[in-house]
Amino acid sequence: MVRQRGEAAWEREDSVLVMFTTGFVNLYTGDIGAGLHFYRDLLGFEETFRTPTDGTPEHVELTLNGFSLGLGTVEAAKRVHGVDAAPGSPAMALVVWTDDVDEAFAQLVSAGTPIVQPPHNTGNNNRNALLRDPDGNLVEVVSKVT
């Protein structure tokens, strides 16, 4: 069953009633301005929420074609959640699809985005490139080979 964002998902699992409505990835950042520039200005995510609304934000939410991403400062992670966030640890990669990996890669590199691996064919008729966001998080840009 496919649910719309915000629609409750009530299910019984091992006699425990669980309700979830939606989810998104939250990345912790050491420089929220640089993170916003990368995700909003270079990758085209749209900002949908920020707090505080005045001055430098400590949390911003963005979307790209229905995918939601949060950016939170390491200071806010410590203050609000008691978490010592370590941006850039390669425990995950954020995957962003595009129509042309080579063109997207060239634009990101010309904007100063650090390269991990240039565009290459990976199987499944995919072409991938691996870069790093301003905090060192892995960002994989993918397109179908035409």
Salt bridges, closest charged atoms under 4 A:
GLU11 OE2 - ARG3 NH2 3.67
ASP41 OD2 - HIS37 ND1 3.11
ASP41 OD1 - ARG40 NE 2.93
GLU47 OE1 - ARG40 NH1 3.25
GLU47 OE2 - ARG50 NE 2.60
GLU58 OE2 - ARG79 NH2 2.74
GLU61 OE2 - HIS59 NE2 3.00
ASP84 OD1 - LYS78 NZ 3.10
ASP102 OD2 - ARG127 NE 2.74
